[in-house]
Amino acid sequence: MTTVAETRPFDVPVAVETLARLTGREREVLRHLAKGESNRVLARRLGIAERTVRAHVTSIVRKLELGSRFEAGLVAFHHYEALAEEAIAS
């Protein structure tokens, strides 16, 4: 029997340089996605409207040429340290 991991690997290839396309706020939202936080929780933590969080997530998915929020979360998880370093450098 074939497992899901064998048929669809969960490694979403995005170069660290591609993350530079994101604004500082988008990188911040992406870091929170790595933790699996919902839009509502994210909005509360960042002090912005839930609708604004959705707009940031949509922009992140588009800029990184991903298929979903889930893939964005995977990218964030795999590049968490690079995202934090970029935030410090900005």
WOGI-V652726 format. One record per backbone hydrogen bond with DSSP energy under -1.0 kcal/mol. CO is the residue of the C=O (numbers start at 1). NH is the residue of the N-H. E is the energy in kcal/mol with one decimal. If there is no record, write none. Layout:
BEGIN
CO/NH/E
CO/NH/E
END
This chain:
BEGIN
3/7/-1.5
4/8/-2.8
15/18/-1.0
17/20/-1.3
18/21/-1.8
19/22/-1.7
23/27/-2.3
24/28/-2.0
25/29/-2.5
26/30/-2.6
27/31/-2.3
28/32/-1.6
29/33/-1.8
30/34/-1.3
32/37/-1.4
33/36/-1.7
38/42/-2.8
39/43/-2.7
40/44/-2.0
41/45/-2.6
42/46/-2.4
43/47/-1.2
43/48/-1.9
49/53/-1.8
50/54/-2.2
51/55/-1.9
52/56/-2.3
53/57/-2.7
54/58/-2.5
55/59/-2.2
56/60/-2.6
57/61/-2.6
58/62/-2.2
59/63/-3.0
60/64/-2.4
61/66/-2.7
62/65/-1.0
68/72/-1.7
69/73/-2.4
70/74/-1.9
71/75/-2.5
72/76/-2.6
73/77/-2.4
74/78/-2.5
75/79/-2.1
79/83/-2.5
80/84/-2.0
81/85/-2.5
82/86/-2.3
83/87/-1.7
84/88/-1.7
85/89/-2.2
86/90/-1.6
END
